[in-house]
Amino acid sequence: MFVERVALDVVPPDARIAQATVDAVLARLARDHEGMPRALRAGFLEMEQRQPCLAAYVAHELSELQLPEVQAEAYFLSVLVFRAFEDAFGARLARVELPDINRALTRLIADSELRAEHVRGATYSEDAIAVGQPALLCCMRAHIDRAVDHRPALAWESLDRFYESLLVMVLVLTQAVASNVLARLDAAPDHSS
């Protein structure tokens, strides 16, 4: 058996987002095509309230995108990721701070470097993240592929760069669930004696 070296943590089963949650978030966002901008705005406002550091990070990354169509797709995906975690975990989702985001970005970079150094051929951190959050990553990829197929002449390269920001979101929010679960377990009284 071949074991690939990675710099990413294994996602605990209780920190995974179910397909049903992703489907429910998509249904809510797409319920009314004309109402989607309002639903997205409300989702982003909720991110600003519940996860202000993460919202500031996402807003900065979105501001780097020049094409409105690419920015719109990136905005949609950002709200989708946030809503999926919020709907799946609610109060179990710890608040993300700037050091958490920086750590997730550093780990993503380190993982990419480890993979490039130790594995022949193409291997991607996205694959490792997809193992831990398959429903969410599959949905994100499907939306990006549909957008590109719908308007192939558009310069989508900047969305590829933004995709790294989405991966950071997934990593940091997954960690926020996992660390919050571990913190609650550590704080629970020991009744074994």
Sine and cosine of phi, psi and omega as CSV:
sin_phi,cos_phi,sin_psi,cos_psi,sin_omega,cos_omega
0.00,0.00,0.69,-0.73,0.02,-1.00
-0.99,-0.11,0.80,-0.60,0.05,-1.00
-0.92,-0.40,0.85,-0.53,-0.03,-1.00
-1.00,0.02,0.70,-0.71,0.05,-1.00
-0.96,0.29,0.72,-0.69,0.02,-1.00
-0.67,-0.74,0.32,-0.95,0.04,-1.00
-0.94,-0.35,0.22,0.98,-0.04,-1.00
-0.95,-0.31,0.54,-0.84,0.02,-1.00
-0.98,0.20,0.44,-0.90,0.14,-0.99
-0.95,0.30,0.66,-0.75,0.00,-1.00
-1.00,0.10,0.86,-0.51,0.05,-1.00
-0.89,0.46,0.56,-0.83,-0.03,-1.00
-0.81,0.58,-0.57,0.82,-0.02,-1.00
-0.99,0.16,0.10,0.99,0.09,-1.00
-0.92,-0.40,0.17,0.98,0.02,-1.00
-1.00,-0.01,0.57,-0.82,0.05,-1.00
-1.00,-0.03,0.79,-0.62,-0.01,-1.00
-0.97,0.25,0.47,-0.88,0.05,-1.00
-0.84,0.54,-0.63,0.78,0.00,-1.00
-0.87,0.49,-0.58,0.81,0.03,-1.00
-0.92,0.38,-0.72,0.70,0.03,-1.00
-0.87,0.49,-0.70,0.72,0.01,-1.00
-0.88,0.48,-0.66,0.75,0.00,-1.00
-0.91,0.41,-0.66,0.75,0.02,-1.00
-0.90,0.43,-0.72,0.69,0.03,-1.00
-0.86,0.51,-0.70,0.71,0.00,-1.00
-0.88,0.48,-0.67,0.74,0.01,-1.00
-0.91,0.41,-0.67,0.74,-0.01,-1.00
-0.93,0.36,-0.55,0.83,-0.08,-1.00
-0.99,-0.17,0.11,0.99,-0.07,-1.00
-0.78,0.62,-0.70,0.72,-0.03,-1.00
-0.69,-0.73,0.94,-0.35,-0.09,-1.00
-0.82,0.57,-0.64,0.77,0.00,-1.00
-0.95,0.32,-0.44,0.90,0.01,-1.00
-1.00,0.03,-0.06,1.00,-0.05,-1.00
-0.87,0.49,-0.70,0.72,0.03,-1.00
-0.83,0.55,-0.61,0.79,0.02,-1.00
-0.92,0.38,-0.66,0.75,0.02,-1.00
-0.91,0.41,-0.64,0.77,0.03,-1.00
-0.92,0.40,-0.69,0.73,0.02,-1.00
-0.88,0.48,-0.69,0.72,0.01,-1.00
-0.89,0.45,-0.64,0.77,0.04,-1.00
-0.90,0.44,-0.65,0.76,0.00,-1.00
-0.94,0.34,-0.62,0.79,0.06,-1.00
-0.88,0.48,-0.63,0.78,0.04,-1.00
-0.91,0.41,-0.62,0.79,0.07,-1.00
-0.88,0.47,-0.67,0.74,0.02,-1.00
-0.87,0.49,-0.58,0.81,-0.01,-1.00
-0.98,0.21,-0.72,0.69,-0.10,-1.00
-1.00,0.09,-0.54,0.84,-0.05,-1.00
-0.71,-0.71,0.92,0.39,-0.12,-0.99
-0.86,0.51,-0.63,0.77,0.01,-1.00
-0.92,0.40,-0.65,0.76,0.02,-1.00
-0.92,0.40,-0.66,0.75,0.03,-1.00
-0.89,0.46,-0.64,0.77,0.03,-1.00
-0.91,0.41,-0.66,0.75,0.05,-1.00
-0.87,0.49,-0.75,0.66,-0.02,-1.00
-0.90,0.44,-0.69,0.72,0.00,-1.00
-0.87,0.50,-0.67,0.74,0.03,-1.00
-0.89,0.45,-0.73,0.69,-0.01,-1.00
-0.90,0.44,-0.63,0.78,0.04,-1.00
-0.90,0.43,-0.60,0.80,-0.03,-1.00
-0.91,0.41,-0.34,0.94,0.02,-1.00
-0.97,0.23,-0.27,0.96,-0.03,-1.00
-1.00,0.09,0.78,-0.62,-0.10,-0.99
-1.00,0.01,-0.67,0.75,-0.07,-1.00
-0.98,0.19,0.78,-0.62,-0.03,-1.00
-0.85,0.52,-0.61,0.79,-0.01,-1.00
-0.92,0.40,-0.63,0.78,0.03,-1.00
-0.94,0.34,-0.67,0.74,0.02,-1.00
-0.89,0.46,-0.64,0.77,0.01,-1.00
-0.90,0.44,-0.69,0.72,0.02,-1.00
-0.90,0.43,-0.67,0.74,0.01,-1.00
-0.90,0.43,-0.64,0.77,0.03,-1.00
-0.88,0.47,-0.73,0.68,0.03,-1.00
-0.84,0.54,-0.75,0.66,-0.04,-1.00
-0.90,0.43,-0.60,0.80,0.03,-1.00
-0.90,0.45,-0.71,0.70,0.02,-1.00
-0.92,0.39,-0.63,0.77,0.05,-1.00
-0.85,0.53,-0.74,0.67,-0.01,-1.00
-0.88,0.48,-0.77,0.64,0.00,-1.00
-0.86,0.51,-0.76,0.65,-0.04,-1.00
-0.88,0.47,-0.63,0.78,0.00,-1.00
-0.88,0.47,-0.71,0.70,0.02,-1.00
-0.92,0.38,-0.68,0.73,-0.02,-1.00
-0.89,0.45,-0.71,0.71,-0.01,-1.00
-0.93,0.38,-0.62,0.78,-0.05,-1.00
-0.96,0.29,-0.58,0.81,-0.19,-0.98
-0.84,-0.54,-0.35,0.94,0.06,-1.00
0.72,0.69,-0.88,-0.48,-0.06,-1.00
-0.92,0.40,-0.31,0.95,0.04,-1.00
-0.96,0.28,-0.21,0.98,-0.04,-1.00
-1.00,0.06,0.93,-0.36,0.01,-1.00
-0.95,0.32,0.36,-0.93,0.05,-1.00
-0.96,0.29,0.72,-0.69,0.02,-1.00
-1.00,0.01,0.73,-0.68,0.04,-1.00
-0.92,-0.39,0.21,-0.98,-0.03,-1.00
-0.83,0.56,-0.69,0.73,0.05,-1.00
-0.86,0.50,-0.54,0.84,0.05,-1.00
-0.90,0.43,-0.68,0.73,0.01,-1.00
-0.90,0.43,-0.71,0.71,0.02,-1.00
-0.89,0.46,-0.63,0.77,0.04,-1.00
-0.90,0.43,-0.68,0.74,0.01,-1.00
-0.90,0.44,-0.67,0.74,0.03,-1.00
-0.90,0.44,-0.69,0.72,0.03,-1.00
-0.88,0.47,-0.67,0.74,0.01,-1.00
-0.92,0.39,-0.60,0.80,0.04,-1.00
-0.90,0.44,-0.69,0.73,0.03,-1.00
-0.90,0.43,-0.71,0.70,0.01,-1.00
-0.88,0.47,-0.65,0.76,0.01,-1.00
-0.89,0.45,-0.68,0.73,0.03,-1.00
-0.88,0.48,-0.66,0.75,0.01,-1.00
-0.92,0.40,-0.67,0.74,0.04,-1.00
-0.87,0.49,-0.70,0.71,-0.01,-1.00
-0.90,0.44,-0.68,0.73,-0.01,-1.00
-0.91,0.42,-0.55,0.83,-0.06,-1.00
-0.98,0.20,-0.57,0.82,-0.18,-0.98
-0.93,-0.38,-0.07,1.00,-0.06,-1.00
-0.78,-0.63,0.77,-0.64,0.09,-1.00
-0.97,0.23,0.55,-0.84,0.04,-1.00
0.99,0.15,-0.10,-1.00,-0.07,-1.00
-0.99,0.15,0.80,-0.61,0.15,-0.99
-0.57,-0.82,0.62,-0.78,-0.16,-0.99
-0.75,-0.66,0.56,-0.83,0.08,-1.00
-0.87,0.49,-0.52,0.86,0.03,-1.00
-0.82,0.57,-0.62,0.78,0.01,-1.00
-0.88,0.47,-0.69,0.73,0.01,-1.00
-0.92,0.40,-0.63,0.77,0.02,-1.00
-0.92,0.38,-0.61,0.79,0.01,-1.00
-0.90,0.43,-0.50,0.87,0.06,-1.00
-0.89,0.45,-0.61,0.79,-0.02,-1.00
-0.99,0.12,-0.52,0.85,-0.02,-1.00
-0.74,-0.67,0.88,0.47,-0.13,-0.99
-0.88,0.47,-0.67,0.74,-0.05,-1.00
-0.89,0.45,-0.70,0.71,-0.05,-1.00
-0.93,0.36,-0.73,0.69,-0.02,-1.00
-0.91,0.40,-0.62,0.78,0.03,-1.00
-0.89,0.46,-0.68,0.74,0.02,-1.00
-0.90,0.43,-0.71,0.71,0.00,-1.00
-0.87,0.50,-0.74,0.67,-0.01,-1.00
-0.89,0.46,-0.66,0.75,-0.01,-1.00
-0.89,0.47,-0.66,0.75,0.01,-1.00
-0.92,0.40,-0.65,0.76,0.03,-1.00
-0.91,0.42,-0.72,0.69,0.00,-1.00
-0.87,0.50,-0.67,0.74,0.03,-1.00
-0.89,0.45,-0.67,0.74,-0.01,-1.00
-0.89,0.45,-0.69,0.72,0.00,-1.00
-0.92,0.40,-0.68,0.73,0.02,-1.00
-0.89,0.45,-0.58,0.81,-0.02,-1.00
-0.94,0.34,-0.59,0.81,-0.02,-1.00
-0.70,-0.71,0.94,0.35,-0.10,-0.99
-0.90,0.44,-0.41,0.91,-0.05,-1.00
-0.98,0.22,-0.24,0.97,-0.02,-1.00
-0.95,0.31,0.54,-0.84,0.01,-1.00
-0.99,0.17,1.00,-0.08,-0.08,-1.00
-1.00,0.00,0.03,1.00,-0.06,-1.00
-0.84,0.54,-0.59,0.81,-0.01,-1.00
-0.92,0.38,-0.46,0.89,0.07,-1.00
-0.94,0.34,-0.56,0.83,0.09,-1.00
-0.86,0.50,-0.68,0.73,0.03,-1.00
-0.92,0.40,-0.64,0.77,0.02,-1.00
-0.92,0.40,-0.48,0.88,0.01,-1.00
-0.83,0.56,-0.56,0.83,0.08,-1.00
-0.88,0.48,-0.60,0.80,0.06,-1.00
-0.91,0.42,-0.61,0.79,0.06,-1.00
-0.91,0.42,-0.64,0.77,0.05,-1.00
-0.90,0.45,-0.63,0.78,0.07,-1.00
-0.88,0.47,-0.68,0.73,0.05,-1.00
-0.84,0.54,-0.74,0.67,-0.02,-1.00
-0.88,0.47,-0.71,0.70,0.01,-1.00
-0.87,0.49,-0.76,0.65,-0.11,-0.99
-0.94,0.34,-0.58,0.81,0.03,-1.00
-0.96,0.29,-0.60,0.80,0.09,-1.00
-0.87,0.49,-0.70,0.71,0.02,-1.00
-0.90,0.44,-0.58,0.81,0.02,-1.00
-0.90,0.43,-0.56,0.83,0.07,-1.00
-0.96,0.29,-0.77,0.64,-0.07,-1.00
-0.88,0.47,-0.70,0.71,-0.03,-1.00
-0.93,0.36,-0.55,0.84,0.03,-1.00
-0.93,0.37,-0.63,0.78,0.06,-1.00
-0.89,0.45,-0.73,0.68,0.00,-1.00
-0.90,0.44,-0.64,0.77,0.01,-1.00
-0.90,0.44,-0.65,0.76,0.02,-1.00
-0.92,0.40,-0.62,0.79,0.03,-1.00
-0.91,0.42,-0.66,0.75,0.02,-1.00
-0.91,0.42,-0.56,0.83,-0.06,-1.00
-0.99,0.11,-0.25,0.97,-0.03,-1.00
-0.92,0.39,0.65,-0.76,0.02,-1.00
-0.91,0.41,0.56,-0.83,0.02,-1.00
-1.00,-0.01,0.93,-0.37,-0.01,-1.00
-0.97,-0.23,0.29,0.96,-0.08,-1.00
-0.98,0.18,-0.28,0.96,-0.06,-1.00
-1.00,-0.05,0.00,0.00,0.00,0.00
